[in-house]
Amino acid sequence: MANGSRQAAWEFFGTELKRRREDAGITQVELGARVFVSGGYIGQFEQTIRKPQLDVAQRIDDALQTDGIFERLCRKLIDDPRYADYFAGVVELERLATRICEFAPTVIPGLLQTKDYAGAVTIAANPFKPDSYVDEIVTARLERSLILDDATRPEYWVTLHENVLRIPVGGPRAMATQLEHVAGLMRERAAVVTVLPYSAGAHAAMGGMLKLMSFDDAPPVAYTETEYSGTLIDAPAVVMHAQRTYDLLRVAALSPKASLALIESAAEDFRRCASTT
């Protein structure tokens, strides 16, 4: 579904939600209470400021007795073949977030990836897929990163484990370019990036990657991912615990200045290696 058509469909979702709610004779606050979100949240759905998660759409159907229409619409709208089912909702939320915090233990986060790096990661996980498939996935990943070019871009905080700087994804030349890209974003103040060095030893997120997203007038969410699945979390207590985990990672990491120096040094090492091969 093209972006314009997708937006029009979300607008229909919001308009239909408002119509069905008003036909039922209940306020935004009353509906929000029934589906465990705020009344302001419902208003944002109706105005297409924010998109509901699938479980919220299901609860709206139950509350309004709408025979699954909002669940079906939501499933259709988050169904993008370029993203895993469990990640499509995250992509929508990234576009709405005012602040994004990430911990990356092994791979440069998608919002920071260059074309060659993204291509190498995609091919490594899909060695039998054709070039057309790889191109589609890479294009989608680069499209996501456009939020960092927007005038209203979110605050973007990233903590990279030193592993990420040392694994030569795509070869030395591609890796040098990737690290130089990250360093460039840091110098442009498009992102605050810190590095958790090997010397830090055990850390608060040994279980894997972590993403936190905050919004205007909406509760924050957390996202965790394993190799074959991801979990979007909005339970306040769990999100608070995830934020504490990220805070512990940040205090264990190098300063932004020292991190930039380490990233630039690693890039230079890869550039030197590329020139000798």
C-alpha angles and dihedrals in degrees: 000000000000118000092249093051091045092053091049089051092051088051089053088050090054095045092047092047091054092047094049092045093050091045087055089052097235132127128237089254092052093049091046090054091052094051096037099249132102124272087243088058090056089050090053090052091051092049093044090239089126134017120229123239116244095255091053090051089052092052090049089055090052093047095047096033091231098156095245099302095134093046090051092048092048093049090050094049097048092045102107114154090210090068133052112253092249093052103047093084090052091057091055091049093049088062091055101040122111092195131024124187121186138182114200116189101178113001135047106256115259093246089061100040124119122219096258094045092048090048093052092049091049095048092047090057095039108035095162098047120107124249090256090062093048091048091052093051093045092048091052091051093050090048089057091056091060089085087075090060094052120105088232094047117155124252102266120204120180132182114193123193110230087246087075092060095050106046106092098223109187092002132288097299095050090044093051090051091048094052091045088053091054091047090050092053089050092052090047089052091236089127140014107224126184130179126226101213127217087247090067089073116187114021141186097263103048088140094070145262124001133192126187123191128190127192142191110264094353134090119263122252136206129213129199128181140195127188096282107018144032135206126214109204127197101160102124096223093050093045089051090052090049090051090052089051090053091047089054090051092052095052090050093050129088119265117270090254094051090043092054090050091051093047092049091047092051090048090052091050091053092045090052091048091050091053092056097049 
